[in-house]
Amino acid sequence: MSMMEDEELEFADDLDAILHLTPEVQQAIEQVFPSQDPLDRADFNAVEYINTLFPTEQSLANIDDVVNKIRLKIRRLDDNIRTVVRGQTNVGQDGRQALEEAQVAIQQLFSKIKDIKDKAEKSEQMVKEITRDIKQLDHAKRHLTTSITTLNHLHMLAGGVDSLEAMTRRRQYGEVANLLQGVVNVLEHFQKYMGIPQIRQLSERVKAVQSELGTQILADFEESFPSQGSKKPGGPSNVLRDACLVANVLEPRIKQEIIKKFIRQHLSEYLVLFQENQDVAWLDKIDRRYAWIKRQLVDYEEKYSRMFPAEWCMTERIAVEFCHVTRAELAKLMRARAREIEVKLLLFAIQRTTNFEGLLIKRFSGCTLNDGVPKKVESPLDATNPFLEDEPGEDAVSEKEEELDKPRKPKAPENPFHGIVSKCFEPHLYVYIESQDKNLGELIDRFVADFRAQGPPKPGSEEGGAVLPSCADLFVYYKKCMVQCSQLSTGEPMIALTTIFQKYLREYAWKILSGNLPKNSSSSGGGLTISSLLKEKEGSEVAKFTVDELCLVCSILSTAEYCLATTQQLEEKLKEKVEKSLAERINLTSEMDTFSTVISNSIQLLVQDLDAACDPALTAMSKMPWQSVEHVGDQSPYVTSIIMHIKQNVPIIRDNLASTRKYFTQFCIKFINSFIPKFINHLFRCKPVSMVGAEQLLLDTHSLKTVLLDLPSIGCQVLRKAPASYTKIVVKGMTRAEMILKVVMAPHEPPVVFVDNYIKLLADGNPETFQKILDMKALKRSEQSSMLDLFRQRLPTPPSGGDSGPTLSFNAPTPEQESSRIRKLEKLIKKRL
């Protein structure tokens, strides 16, 4: 029994060595024949398998059943293997038989393919023979057709040349016109046969006929319309009409000669009637020139319109040649009599000429002009503002402009005939420019006289604070001149007119606006200038403007703003009207700067007036005995005086500058920028100041601060928030004044605490400011000296690389912190009261 087991083990080892498969093969087998049987696993272990079957000693009782099952399984596998082996016995023989049958089938297929190929080659050869015959027939047909066509053309050409020569001798132009074009077209087909002598001879005969026809037709026209003498009334119009049809076929020179001779003969009478020495030749009778050509064109339409082909546009050519002759004659005549040209006469002639040019575009297309292409129509100028459609303005200004625009509307459309005659007037437009210079000078003088006669606008009237009516009149006149001049010329005269505009814009700014600003009554002498008014002289007493004068300043300011905006629009319109190459020479920046200066001067005058009105109150503040004030009461009388002046002036200025809010804001900002530093300077003059006096000054400063914050809307029923930039300046300036008074109120003992408190509150490293505060506290000179030394020692060291100036940058308290401190101080004052 043991020997059999040993033999089985050895057989298993040998079998395992033989059937050892690679992992790839094993994986492929598992994919093709998936199995869950442990015996089929590649890593099968017999010991583990047996342990699985008999996990315990008790399970060995069933060993015989397990062995029988395994033997039964082995027997089944042997039967399956035996069946498979027996099934493969006849496979080789069947395969050889199938291979032989396949070889026989291939040989039969090859034989059939060869037969098909032979038949295809025979068919291809047959097709080639057939197509070769067809191609030969096609070539023969094409050559035969070409030969027949060429022979027909040759027959037509030969016959046509004979007929042309005969018809030319008989002057049968009607038949010649039809035949000649056909002969010329046929001759084009023989260009490649010109090497043949007979063809070349026919071509030369055709050229000879064309040359003879041209000479003959010109002679016929010369006979019918001789250059000298009058026209023959009974000219052969039918013959000449056919001759024109022949000329269309001949070279263009013949046609041009006919047109030139006819037009020259047609205008010969004009040159005689309007010679330079004739009275009707001068500009005052220029209408007769245009009336004459109108009659001639009507006469041409009646007598000769059917003689010339419609595509020749003879009527337009006559009119165009008349324009060229007229322009040359008028230019020569005006050069000879330049001194006799007056502006009215010149404008009359230009107006009649431009009207005639307008009639030409209605009647003709301009196709005979070299540069005759109608231009795009420009949009007409608006009626509400001389230069801008959407410009808002006063009602009076708009109504006046609309009224002046109705009689004469600018001529917007351009035409190819524009300037064809009127160009000759351009060298003499200096007369028009000089006239406009004179008219504008008289207009400015009238504006000055009217202003002096009517006086300034009355407060509460519609004109109060509004744009001066003369401003609208000036720009409406400018618009009229610009449109009129652009119709005459878009070249150098427009540049000259722009120079005139600039001159009188400056004069209007000087004589009407700056010249009528109110003068300060405290100034001596009559030669007062605006610059002297604006110089601030500390301590001088300036009389306050009346309500009329305030309204006048506001009205001048509004007018200057209108002029500034309209001048910019005027510059844009001038650049549109003038030639593009000259547009860069139009620059009204200097004039706009002039109006900006008037605006600045007007604002400064308003600021100066209100500032000067507050000066007596500030002077009274500095002269009050603040050291002897015993208790804190209501606001001081000087504060009441300042508030009264503000309430008197600001509402008037605001109402009169309602249409220009930005300049009212500028006025408010400039006033506080002037008033607050002056108020702080007067604070420093209040010395000595006691503790109670400083508290009273602090209360007054807070009252002023409240009024200044509400200054833009003071006395107004509708409360409007002040601009943030304005509020920031007021808070910053008045907070500094409050900090100065807080430092004055602080005890100066101990000195170190006082100096540190000053540096913290004022953030000012200037020793002069510190000296002024010490003067307000009325300290002794010895104490001041020690304080200044301590101040210099306690100053923070400036950062490296920074400017070593006396004023240093510190972290100042915010406005919110200061407002809370002010409220605490007010509560303290109320408790003491």
C-alpha positions in Angstrom: 0.0 0.0 0.0 2.8 2.3 0.8 4.5 1.6 -2.5 1.4 2.6 -4.4 1.2 5.9 -2.5 4.9 6.6 -3.3 4.3 5.9 -7.0 1.3 8.2 -7.0 3.3 11.0 -5.4 6.1 10.6 -7.9 3.6 10.7 -10.8 2.0 13.8 -9.4 5.3 15.6 -9.2 6.2 14.6 -12.8 2.8 15.7 -14.0 3.1 19.0 -12.2 6.5 19.6 -13.8 5.1 18.8 -17.3 1.9 20.8 -16.9 3.4 23.9 -15.5 1.9 26.8 -17.5 2.9 30.5 -17.6 0.7 33.1 -15.8 -0.5 34.6 -19.2 -1.7 31.2 -20.5 -3.3 30.3 -17.2 -5.1 33.7 -17.2 -6.3 33.1 -20.7 -7.6 29.6 -19.8 -9.5 31.1 -16.8 -11.2 33.7 -19.1 -12.2 31.0 -21.7 -13.2 28.3 -19.2 -14.2 30.0 -15.9 -14.5 27.5 -13.0 -15.0 27.6 -9.3 -13.6 24.1 -8.7 -10.5 24.2 -6.4 -8.9 21.5 -8.6 -8.8 23.9 -11.6 -6.9 26.6 -9.7 -3.3 27.2 -10.8 -2.1 27.4 -7.2 -3.8 24.1 -6.2 -2.4 22.6 -3.0 -3.4 19.0 -2.3 -2.7 19.3 1.4 -5.0 22.3 1.8 -7.6 20.6 -0.3 -7.6 17.5 1.9 -7.7 19.6 5.0 -10.7 21.3 3.6 -12.4 18.0 3.0 -11.4 16.6 6.4 -11.1 19.5 8.8 -11.5 17.3 11.9 -10.8 13.7 13.0 -14.5 12.9 13.1 -14.8 13.8 9.4 -12.4 10.9 8.5 -15.4 8.6 9.0 -16.6 9.6 5.5 -13.3 9.0 3.8 -14.6 6.1 1.7 -17.4 8.2 0.3 -15.0 11.0 -0.6 -12.6 8.5 -2.3 -15.5 7.0 -4.3 -16.6 10.4 -5.5 -13.1 11.3 -6.6 -12.7 8.0 -8.4 -16.0 8.6 -10.2 -14.9 12.0 -11.2 -11.6 10.6 -12.5 -13.5 8.0 -14.5 -15.7 10.6 -16.1 -12.7 12.7 -17.1 -11.1 9.6 -18.7 -14.3 9.0 -20.7 -14.3 12.6 -21.9 -10.7 12.5 -22.9 -11.2 9.2 -24.7 -14.1 10.6 -26.7 -12.2 13.7 -27.7 -9.2 11.7 -28.8 -11.3 9.3 -30.9 -13.1 12.3 -32.4 -9.8 13.8 -33.7 -8.8 10.6 -35.5 -10.4 11.5 -38.9 -9.7 15.3 -38.7 -6.5 15.2 -40.8 -8.0 13.2 -43.7 -11.0 15.6 -43.9 -8.7 18.6 -43.9 -6.6 17.3 -46.8 -9.7 16.6 -48.8 -11.1 20.1 -48.2 -7.7 21.6 -49.2 -7.7 19.7 -52.6 -11.3 20.9 -53.3 -10.3 24.5 -52.6 -7.3 24.3 -54.9 -9.5 23.0 -57.8 -11.9 25.9 -57.3 -9.1 28.5 -57.3 -7.8 27.1 -60.7 -11.3 27.4 -62.2 -11.7 31.0 -60.9 -8.3 32.0 -62.3 -9.3 30.6 -65.7 -12.5 32.6 -65.8 -10.7 35.9 -64.7 -8.3 35.5 -67.5 -11.1 35.0 -70.1 -12.8 38.2 -68.8 -9.5 40.2 -69.0 -9.0 39.1 -72.6 -12.5 40.1 -73.6 -12.0 43.6 -71.8 -8.8 44.2 -73.7 -10.6 43.5 -77.0 -13.5 45.8 -76.0 -11.1 48.6 -75.1 -9.3 48.3 -78.4 -12.6 48.5 -80.2 -13.7 51.7 -78.2 -10.4 53.4 -79.0 -10.9 52.8 -82.7 -14.5 54.2 -82.5 -13.5 57.3 -80.5 -10.6 58.0 -82.8 -13.0 58.2 -85.8 -15.4 60.4 -83.8 -12.5 62.8 -82.9 -11.5 63.1 -86.5 -15.1 63.9 -87.4 -15.3 66.5 -84.6 -12.1 68.3 -85.8 -13.3 68.2 -89.3 -16.6 69.7 -88.3 -15.0 72.5 -86.2 -12.5 73.4 -89.0 -15.3 73.3 -91.5 -17.5 75.6 -89.4 -14.6 78.0 -88.8 -13.8 78.1 -92.5 -17.4 78.8 -93.4 -17.7 81.5 -90.7 -14.5 83.1 -91.8 -15.5 83.0 -95.4 -18.9 84.6 -94.5 -17.1 87.3 -92.5 -14.7 87.8 -95.3 -17.6 88.1 -97.7 -19.3 90.6 -95.4 -16.1 92.5 -94.8 -15.4 92.8 -98.5 -19.0 93.7 -99.4 -19.2 96.1 -96.4 -16.0 98.0 -97.4 -17.3 98.4 -100.9 -20.6 99.6 -99.6 -19.0 102.0 -97.1 -16.9 103.6 -99.8 -19.9 104.1 -102.0 -22.1 105.4 -99.2 -19.4 107.7 -97.9 -19.2 109.4 -101.3 -23.0 109.8 -101.4 -23.0 111.0 -97.7 -25.5 108.4 -96.7 -24.6 108.7 -93.1 -27.7 106.9 -91.8 -26.8 103.7 -93.6 -23.1 104.2 -92.9 -23.7 104.4 -89.1 -25.3 101.0 -89.0 -22.9 99.4 -91.5 -19.7 100.9 -90.1 -20.1 99.4 -86.6 -20.8 96.0 -88.1 -17.7 96.2 -90.4 -15.5 97.2 -87.4 -16.9 94.3 -85.3 -16.2 91.8 -88.2 -12.7 93.2 -88.7 -11.9 92.4 -85.1 -12.2 88.7 -86.0 -9.4 89.0 -88.6 -6.8 90.5 -86.2 -4.9 87.2 -86.2 -5.0 87.0 -90.0 -3.4 90.4 -90.6 -0.4 88.7 -92.0 -2.4 87.8 -95.1 -2.0 90.6 -97.7 -5.7 90.6 -98.8 -6.9 90.9 -95.1 -4.4 93.7 -94.4 -5.5 95.6 -97.5 -9.2 95.4 -96.4 -8.2 96.7 -92.9 -6.4 99.7 -94.5 -9.4 100.4 -96.7 -11.6 100.5 -93.6 -9.2 102.9 -91.8 -9.2 105.1 -94.9 -13.0 105.2 -95.0 -13.0 106.1 -91.2 -10.5 108.9 -91.8 -12.5 110.2 -94.8 -15.7 110.0 -92.9 -14.2 112.0 -90.0 -12.9 114.7 -92.3 -16.1 114.8 -94.3 -18.3 115.1 -91.2 -16.2 117.9 -89.7 -16.4 119.8 -93.0 -20.2 119.4 -93.0 -20.5 120.8 -89.5 -18.1 123.6 -90.4 -20.3 124.4 -93.4 -23.5 124.3 -91.3 -22.1 126.1 -88.3 -19.2 128.3 -89.5 -16.8 129.7 -86.8 -17.3 133.2 -88.2 -20.6 134.8 -88.8 -24.1 133.8 -87.8 -25.6 130.4 -87.8 -27.3 129.2 -91.0 -31.0 128.8 -90.1 -31.6 126.0 -92.6 -28.8 123.6 -91.7 -29.1 120.0 -92.9 -30.2 118.8 -89.5 -31.1 115.3 -90.7 -27.8 114.7 -92.4 -25.9 116.0 -89.4 -28.0 113.9 -87.1 -26.9 110.8 -89.0 -23.4 112.2 -89.0 -23.4 112.3 -85.2 -24.4 108.6 -85.2 -21.4 107.9 -87.4 -19.1 110.0 -85.1 -20.1 107.7 -82.3 -18.4 104.8 -84.1 -15.4 106.8 -85.2 -12.5 107.7 -82.9 -13.4 109.9 -79.9 -11.4 112.9 -81.4 -14.1 113.4 -84.1 -16.8 113.5 -81.5 -14.9 116.0 -79.3 -14.2 118.2 -82.3 -17.8 118.3 -83.3 -18.9 119.2 -79.7 -16.2 121.8 -79.4 -17.0 123.5 -82.7 -20.7 123.5 -82.0 -20.4 124.9 -78.5 -17.9 127.5 -79.5 -20.2 128.7 -82.3 -23.2 128.6 -80.0 -21.4 130.9 -77.4 -19.8 133.2 -79.9 -22.7 135.7 -79.5 -22.3 135.6 -75.7 -18.6 136.7 -76.0 -19.6 139.6 -78.1 -22.6 140.8 -76.0 -20.7 140.7 -72.7 -17.3 142.0 -73.7 -15.3 143.7 -71.0 -16.1 147.1 -72.3 -19.9 146.6 -72.3 -22.0 148.0 -69.6 -24.0 144.8 -69.2 -20.8 142.9 -68.4 -20.4 144.4 -64.8 -21.6 142.6 -61.7 -24.8 144.7 -61.2 -26.2 143.2 -64.4 -25.0 139.7 -63.9 -28.6 138.5 -64.1 -28.5 139.2 -67.8 -25.7 136.6 -68.3 -27.8 133.9 -66.8 -31.0 135.0 -68.5 -29.1 134.8 -71.9 -27.9 131.2 -71.3 -31.4 130.2 -70.3 -32.8 131.5 -73.6 -30.0 129.8 -75.5 -30.7 126.4 -73.8 -34.4 126.7 -74.7 -33.5 127.6 -78.3 -31.2 124.6 -78.4 -33.8 122.3 -77.2 -36.3 123.5 -79.8 -33.9 123.4 -82.8 -31.0 121.0 -82.2 -32.0 118.6 -79.4 -32.8 115.9 -82.0 -29.6 116.4 -84.0 -27.3 115.1 -81.3 -27.6 111.8 -79.5 -29.0 112.0 -76.0 -25.9 110.4 -74.5 -23.8 113.3 -75.6 -25.6 115.5 -73.0 -25.1 118.6 -75.3 -27.4 120.8 -73.2 -25.3 120.2 -70.1 -22.1 120.6 -72.1 -23.2 124.0 -73.3 -24.1 125.1 -69.8 -20.8 123.8 -68.4 -18.8 125.6 -71.1 -20.8 128.8 -70.4 -19.9 128.5 -66.7 -16.2 128.1 -67.5 -16.2 131.1 -69.9 -18.2 133.2 -67.5 -15.9 132.5 -64.6 -12.8 133.4 -66.7 -14.5 136.6 -68.0 -15.7 137.7 -64.5 -12.3 137.0 -63.0 -10.6 139.2 -65.6 -13.2 141.9 -65.3 -13.0 142.0 -61.4 -9.2 142.2 -61.5 -9.4 145.2 -63.8 -12.1 147.0 -61.7 -11.3 145.8 -58.2 -11.7 149.2 -56.7 -15.3 149.4 -57.8 -16.3 146.2 -56.0 -18.5 146.9 -53.0 -19.8 144.4 -50.5 -23.4 144.7 -51.4 -22.6 144.4 -55.1 -20.3 141.4 -54.4 -23.0 139.6 -52.3 -25.6 140.4 -55.0 -23.5 138.8 -57.7 -22.6 135.8 -55.5 -26.2 135.3 -54.6 -27.4 135.3 -58.2 -24.5 133.1 -59.2 -25.2 130.5 -56.5 -28.9 130.5 -57.4 -27.9 129.8 -61.0 -25.7 126.9 -59.8 -28.6 125.6 -57.8 -30.7 125.6 -61.0 -28.0 123.6 -62.8 -28.1 120.7 -60.3 -31.9 120.6 -60.7 -31.6 120.3 -64.5 -28.4 118.3 -65.0 -26.7 115.4 -63.4 -23.1 116.7 -63.7 -22.0 113.6 -65.7 -19.9 115.8 -68.1 -17.8 117.2 -65.2 -14.5 115.6 -64.4 -15.2 115.9 -60.7 -18.9 116.1 -60.9 -20.2 113.8 -58.2 -22.9 115.2 -55.9 -21.9 115.3 -52.3 -23.9 114.2 -49.3 -26.4 116.5 -47.9 -25.4 118.0 -44.5 -28.0 118.4 -41.8 -29.2 122.0 -41.4 -28.2 123.9 -38.3 -30.7 123.9 -35.4 -32.8 126.8 -34.4 -32.6 126.6 -30.6 -28.9 127.2 -30.3 -26.7 128.6 -33.1 -24.2 125.7 -33.0 -25.6 122.8 -31.0 -28.9 121.0 -31.2 -29.3 119.9 -27.6 -27.9 122.9 -25.9 -30.2 124.1 -23.1 -30.6 127.9 -22.9 -32.8 130.7 -21.8 -36.2 131.1 -23.4 -35.5 134.6 -24.6 -32.3 133.5 -26.2 -34.0 130.6 -28.0 -36.9 132.7 -29.3 -34.5 135.4 -30.7 -32.4 132.8 -32.5 -35.5 131.1 -34.0 -36.9 134.5 -35.1 -33.6 135.4 -36.9 -33.2 131.9 -38.4 -36.6 131.9 -40.1 -36.0 134.4 -42.9 -32.7 132.8 -44.0 -32.1 129.1 -43.7 -28.6 127.8 -44.4 -28.2 126.0 -47.7 -27.2 122.5 -46.6 -27.0 120.5 -49.8 -23.9 120.6 -52.0 -23.9 119.9 -55.8 -21.3 119.2 -58.5 -21.8 122.6 -60.0 -21.1 124.4 -56.7 -18.3 126.9 -57.3 -18.1 126.3 -61.1 -18.8 130.1 -61.5 -18.7 131.5 -58.0 -15.1 130.3 -57.5 -14.0 133.5 -59.3 -15.4 135.7 -56.4 -13.1 134.0 -53.8 -10.1 136.3 -54.4 -12.3 139.3 -53.7 -14.0 138.0 -50.6 -11.7 140.2 -48.5 -14.3 142.9 -49.2 -16.9 140.7 -47.4 -14.6 140.0 -44.6 -13.8 143.7 -44.1 -17.5 144.5 -44.1 -18.2 141.9 -41.4 -15.3 143.3 -39.4 -17.0 146.7 -39.6 -20.5 145.4 -38.9 -19.3 143.4 -35.8 -17.5 146.5 -34.5 -20.7 148.5 -34.8 -22.6 145.6 -33.2 -20.3 145.6 -30.2 -20.6 149.4 -29.8 -24.4 149.1 -30.0 -24.2 146.4 -27.2 -22.2 148.8 -25.0 -24.6 151.7 -25.7 -27.7 149.5 -25.0 -26.2 148.3 -21.7 -25.5 151.8 -20.5 -28.9 153.0 -21.6 -30.9 150.0 -20.1 -28.7 149.5 -17.0 -28.0 146.3 -15.2 -30.7 143.6 -14.8 -33.1 144.4 -11.9 -33.3 141.9 -9.0 -36.4 139.7 -9.2 -36.9 140.4 -12.9 -36.6 137.7 -15.6 -33.3 139.0 -16.7 -31.8 139.0 -13.2 -28.9 136.5 -13.2 -29.8 135.3 -16.7 -27.7 135.5 -19.9 -27.4 138.9 -21.4 -29.5 139.2 -24.6 -26.6 140.8 -26.4 -24.8 137.4 -26.1 -27.4 135.6 -28.1 -27.5 138.4 -30.7 -23.7 138.1 -31.2 -23.7 134.3 -31.7 -26.7 134.4 -34.0 -24.9 136.9 -36.1 -21.8 134.7 -36.0 -23.9 131.8 -37.2 -25.4 133.8 -40.1 -21.9 135.0 -41.2 -20.4 131.5 -40.9 -23.2 129.9 -43.1 -23.0 132.7 -45.6 -19.2 132.5 -45.9 -19.2 128.7 -46.1 -21.5 129.1 -49.2 -19.0 131.5 -50.7 -15.9 129.6 -49.9 -14.5 126.9 -47.6 -10.9 128.0 -48.0 -8.8 130.9 -46.7 -11.8 133.3 -46.4 -13.2 131.0 -43.7 -9.9 131.3 -41.8 -10.0 135.1 -42.2 -13.6 135.1 -40.9 -12.5 133.0 -37.9 -9.9 135.6 -37.1 -12.6 138.3 -37.1 -14.7 136.1 -34.8 -11.8 135.8 -32.4 -11.2 139.5 -32.3 -14.8 140.4 -31.4 -15.2 137.5 -28.9 -12.3 139.1 -27.0 -13.9 142.5 -27.3 -17.2 141.3 -26.1 -15.5 139.7 -23.1 -13.6 142.9 -22.3 -16.1 145.6 -23.1 -19.5 144.0 -22.2 -18.5 141.5 -19.5 -15.3 142.6 -17.7 -16.0 146.2 -18.5 -19.3 146.2 -16.7 -18.3 144.3 -13.5 -19.1 146.6 -10.6 -16.2 148.7 -9.2 -15.2 149.0 -5.6 -16.3 152.5 -4.3 -13.4 152.7 -1.8 -10.8 152.6 -4.7 -9.5 156.0 -5.8 -9.1 157.1 -9.4 -11.1 156.3 -12.5 -8.7 153.8 -14.1 -9.6 150.9 -11.9 -8.9 147.4 -13.2 -10.2 144.0 -12.3 -6.8 142.9 -10.9 -6.8 145.8 -8.5 -10.2 144.9 -7.2 -9.1 141.3 -6.5 -6.0 142.3 -4.5 -6.7 141.7 -0.8 -5.6 144.5 1.4 -5.8 143.5 5.0 -7.5 146.0 7.1 -9.0 148.1 4.2 -12.7 148.9 4.3 -14.5 147.9 1.2 -18.1 149.0 0.5 -20.6 146.2 0.1 -22.2 145.6 -3.3 -25.9 146.4 -3.6 -28.4 143.8 -4.6 -28.4 145.2 -8.2 -24.6 144.9 -8.4 -24.8 141.3 -7.1 -27.4 140.4 -9.7 -25.2 142.1 -12.4 -22.1 140.0 -11.4 -24.2 136.8 -11.5 -25.6 137.8 -14.9 -22.1 138.4 -16.3 -21.0 135.1 -14.8 -23.9 133.2 -16.5 -23.2 135.0 -19.8 -19.6 134.1 -19.7 -20.4 130.5 -19.1 -22.8 130.6 -22.1 -20.2 132.2 -24.2 -17.6 129.6 -23.1 -19.8 126.7 -24.1 -21.1 128.3 -27.4 -17.5 129.3 -28.4 -16.5 125.7 -28.2 -19.5 124.7 -30.4 -18.6 127.5 -32.8 -15.1 126.1 -33.1 -16.4 122.6 -34.0 -18.8 124.1 -36.6 -16.1 126.1 -38.2 -13.9 123.0 -38.5 -16.8 121.2 -40.2 -17.4 124.0 -42.7 -13.8 124.7 -43.6 -11.6 122.4 -45.8 -10.1 119.5 -44.0 -6.5 120.7 -44.7 -7.3 124.0 -43.0 -9.2 122.7 -40.0 -6.1 122.6 -37.8 -5.7 126.4 -38.2 -9.0 127.0 -36.4 -8.3 127.3 -32.7 -10.5 129.3 -30.3 -8.8 128.2 -27.1 -7.5 131.6 -26.3 -11.0 133.1 -26.4 -12.4 130.3 -24.3 -9.7 131.0 -21.7 -10.8 134.7 -21.8 -14.3 133.7 -20.8 -13.0 131.4 -18.2 -11.0 134.3 -16.7 -14.2 136.4 -16.7 -16.0 133.6 -14.8 -13.1 133.4 -12.3 -13.1 137.2 -11.8 -16.8 137.2 -11.2 -16.7 134.5 -8.6 -13.7 136.2 -6.9 -15.6 139.5 -6.8 -18.6 137.8 -5.1 -16.2 136.2 -2.6 -14.4 139.5 -2.1 -17.6 141.4 -1.4 -18.9 138.9 1.2 -15.4 138.6 2.7 -15.1 142.3 3.0 -18.5 142.6 4.6 -17.3 140.2 7.3 -14.1 142.1 7.9 -15.5 144.7 10.4 -17.0 141.9 12.5 -13.6 140.1 12.6 -11.9 143.3 13.5 -14.3 143.9 16.3 -13.7 140.3 17.5 -9.9 140.9 17.7 -10.4 144.2 19.7 -12.7 142.8 22.3 -11.3 142.6 25.9 -11.3 138.8 26.1 -9.3 138.8 29.3 -12.0 140.6 31.2 -14.9 138.3 30.1 -16.5 137.0 33.3 -19.1 134.5 32.1 -20.0 132.6 28.9 -23.3 133.7 27.3 -24.9 133.5 23.9 -23.0 134.0 20.7 -21.2 137.3 20.4 -22.5 140.3 18.4 -19.7 139.9 15.8 -20.9 136.3 15.0 -24.5 137.7 14.6 -23.1 140.3 12.2 -21.2 137.7 10.1 -24.3 135.5 9.9 -26.4 138.4 8.9 -24.1 139.3 6.0 -24.1 135.6 4.9 -27.9 135.4 5.0 -28.1 138.6 2.9 -25.7 137.7 0.1 -25.8 133.9 -0.3 -29.5 133.5 -1.1 -29.3 136.2 -3.8 -26.2 134.7 -5.3 -27.7 131.2 -5.2 -30.9 132.2 -6.8 -29.2 134.1 -9.6 -26.8 131.2 -10.3 -29.5 128.6 -10.3 -28.7 127.6 -13.8 -25.0 127.2 -13.1 -24.9 125.2 -9.8 -21.2 124.3 -10.3 -20.1 127.9 -10.1 -22.2 128.5 -7.0 -20.4 125.6 -5.4 -17.1 127.2 -6.5 -18.1 130.5 -4.9 -18.9 128.7 -1.6 -15.6 126.8 -1.6 -13.6 130.0 -2.5 -15.3 131.9 0.2 -14.6 129.5 3.0 -11.0 129.1 1.8 -10.7 132.8 2.2 -12.8 133.3 5.3 -11.5 130.5 7.6 -7.8 131.4 7.4 -8.7 135.1 8.0 -10.8 134.1 11.0 -7.9 132.1 12.4 -5.6 135.0 12.0 -8.0 137.2 13.9 -8.2 134.6 16.6 -4.5 134.9 17.1 -5.0 138.7 17.5 -7.4 138.1 20.4 -4.8 138.5 23.3 -4.7 138.2 26.1 -7.5 135.6 26.5 -8.8 134.3 29.8 -10.2 130.9 30.4 -13.8 132.2 30.2 -12.9 134.3 27.2 -11.5 131.2 25.4 -14.7 129.3 26.2 -16.8 132.1 24.7 -14.6 132.2 21.6 -15.0 128.4 21.4 -18.8 128.7 21.5 -18.7 131.5 18.8 -16.5 129.3 16.6 -18.9 126.4 16.9 -21.8 128.7 16.0 -19.9 129.9 12.9 -19.0 126.3 12.0 -22.7 125.3 12.0 -23.6 128.3 9.8 -20.8 127.6 7.4 -21.8 124.0 7.0 -25.3 125.1 6.0 -24.1 128.0 3.9 -25.0 126.5 0.4 -28.6 126.0 1.4 -29.0 128.9 3.9 -32.3 130.7 3.5 -33.6 128.1 1.1 -37.0 126.4 1.6 -35.7 123.2 0.0 -32.8 121.9 2.1 -30.1 120.4 -0.1 -27.1 118.5 1.3 -23.9 120.4 0.8 -21.2 118.9 -1.5 -18.8 116.5 0.3 -15.8 118.5 -0.8 -17.2 121.7 0.7 -18.1 120.0 4.0 -14.6 118.5 4.3 -12.9 121.9 3.9 -15.2 123.6 6.5 -14.8 120.8 9.0 -11.0 120.8 8.6 -10.6 124.6 8.9 -13.0 125.2 11.7 -11.8 122.2 13.7 -8.3 123.8 13.6 -9.8 127.0 15.1 -11.5 124.9 17.8 -8.2 123.1 18.6 -6.4 126.4 18.9 -8.9 127.6 21.5 -8.7 124.3 23.3 -4.9 124.7 23.6 -5.4 128.2 24.9 -7.9 126.9 27.5 -5.5 124.2 28.7 -3.3 125.1 31.8 0.4 125.7 30.9 1.5 123.8 34.0 3.2 121.4 33.9 4.9 122.7 30.6 5.6 119.2 29.3 1.9 118.2 29.4 1.0 121.5 27.8 3.5 121.1 24.9 2.4 117.5 24.3 -1.2 118.5 24.3 -0.5 121.2 21.7 1.4 118.8 19.5 -1.4 116.2 19.8 -4.3 118.6 19.1 -2.9 120.9 16.5 -0.4 118.7 14.7 1.6 121.8 13.8 5.4 121.9 14.2 5.7 125.6 13.3 7.2 127.5 16.3 5.5 130.7 15.1 2.1 129.2 15.7 3.1 128.0 19.1 4.4 131.5 19.9 1.1 133.1 18.9 -0.8 130.7 21.3 1.6 131.7 24.1 0.9 135.3 23.3 -2.8 134.6 23.6 -2.2 133.1 27.1 -0.2 136.2 28.1 2.7 134.3 29.4 5.9 136.1 30.5 8.8 136.3 28.1 10.9 134.0 30.3 8.2 131.4 30.4 7.7 131.7 26.7 11.4 131.2 26.0 11.5 128.0 28.1 8.3 126.8 26.5 9.7 127.3 23.0 12.9 125.4 24.0 10.8 122.6 25.4 8.6 122.6 22.3 11.6 122.2 20.0 12.8 119.3 22.1 9.4 117.5 22.2 8.9 117.7 18.4 8.9 114.3 16.8 11.9 113.5 14.6 10.9 113.8 10.9 11.3 110.6 8.8 14.6 110.2 6.9 14.5 111.5 3.4 11.5 113.8 4.2 11.3 117.5 3.9 12.7 119.2 7.0 10.2 122.0 7.1 8.7 123.7 10.2 5.3 122.0 9.7 5.2 118.3 10.7 2.6 115.7 10.0 0.8 114.3 13.1 -2.2 112.1 13.6 -4.9 114.7 14.1 -8.2 113.8 15.8 -11.0 112.9 13.5 -14.0 115.2 13.0 -16.3 112.7 14.8 -14.0 112.9 17.9 -13.9 116.6 17.8 -17.7 116.9 17.4 -18.1 114.8 20.6 -15.7 116.9 22.4 -17.5 120.1 21.4 -20.8 118.6 22.7 -19.1 117.8 26.0 -17.8 121.4 26.2 -21.3 122.8 25.4 -22.7 120.7 28.3 -20.0 122.0 30.6 -20.7 125.6 29.7 -24.5 125.1 30.2 -23.8 123.7 33.7 -21.7 126.7 34.6 -24.4 129.1 33.3 
